[in-house]
């Protein structure tokens, strides 16, 4: 099995598929292993839609397509984060 396939199938690896959040709070395509860091709770307070854009690595392609498709929940969430959150 290739390393890419192993990474995509490894449980507990999550990736953020949303836009960069100002101040370096959360960058697009950041990968998290073993859960989310506690400091992200502050980010989610201001940008609640960002939480829905953190998905298992294996779902990256699907979510990327959904972000580009107008009217999907992922597209809506991406737009909300771009507008500045709450």
Secondary structure, DSSP 8 states (H G I E B T S, - for coil): --HHHHHHH-TTEEEE-S--BGGGTB-TT-EEESS--TTHHHHHHH-GGGGGGEEEGGGHHHHHHHHTSTTSHHHHHHHHHHTT--
